[in-house]
Amino acid sequence: MPTPRTEHRAKIAEARNVLGEVISRARYADEPTILVNRGKEAAVIVSHPFYEQALRDRAVIEALTLRGEEPAADAKPAERSKAREAREALAAAERAADAALSVTES
């Protein structure tokens, strides 16, 4: 089981006063800071490598989502099977991610 990430929360005005510290935590300790505005989560400061990985992950998910779209009515059974497998794999990955997030939040 992965080690729970240390996450910080700060009001935007408070984070502004210690911005160097917030950036250092993200950059060197890989600890994100969630910025809160009027009681609502507004943004997150993360390290650049984390951000780049998030972009790659998003691109992979979007590609798999497209691959899992329902094929045309006249599609071959193999195409239908591949699309179904892609949808099932994405659903399983989403459940696993949700479970992992719920463990780290508790």
N, C-alpha and C positions, 0 to 999 in steps of 0.2 A: 504494500500500500504506500502511495507517495506521501511524503511529508507535507503536512498542511502548510500552505503559503502564509507568510505574515502579511497582513493587509492593514493599511492605515486609512483612517477617515479624517477629513478635515474640512471645515468650512472654507470656502474660497478665500475669504478675507484673512483667515488665520494662515492658510497655506501661502498666501502672498507674502506674509511677513517672514516666513521661513522657507522660501522657495528653494534656496540652495540646498537646504537639508532634505527637502522633499525630492529634489532631483537626484541628490547623492544616494538616497535610499533606493530609488528606482534603478539608478545606473549601476551601483556597486553591490548592493545587497539583493537586488531583484525583488524589491518589496514595493508593490504598487500603492498609490495613495488615491483613494476615492474622494473626489471633490464634491462637496454638498452645497447646494444653493437653495435657501429657503426650505430646508428639510428634505429636499429631493436630490438624489444622486444625479450629478450633472455631467461629470467627466472623470476620467481616470488618467493619472500620470504613471506611465510604465517605461521600462527601459526600451531603447531602440531595438535591440535584438528580439525582445518580446513582441514588440509591434510588428517587426518584419515577419516573425513566425506566425502571428495572427493573420497577416495578409496572405501568407502562403496557405495556411489552413483554410481560410475563407475561399480562396481560389479552388482548392481541391474539393471542398464541399459543393461549391457551385457547379464544378465539372461533373461530380457524381450525381448531383441533383438533375442536371440535364440528361445524363446517361440513363437515369431512372424514370424519365418521363414516359408516359404511356405511348407505345409505338402506334403507328397507323393501323387501321383495321386490317389492311392486307399484309401486315408484317409477318415474317416467318416466325414459327414457334420458338426458334432459338433466340431471336431478337426479343420476343416477349419475355422469355425466361431470363435473359440477361438484365432486362429492365426491372423485372420483379426482384431479382437478386440484389441489384443496386439499391432499390427502395428498402428492402429488408435490412441490408447492411447499414444504410444510413439511419434507419429507425433504431437498430440495435446500438449503434454508436451514440446516438442521441440519448437513449436511455442510460447508457453507461456514463456519459458525461453528466447527465442530470444527477445520477446516483453519486458520482464522485463529488460534485458540487455540494450536494446536500450533506455529505459527510464532513466536508471542510467547513461548512457554515455552522454545524452544530457543535 
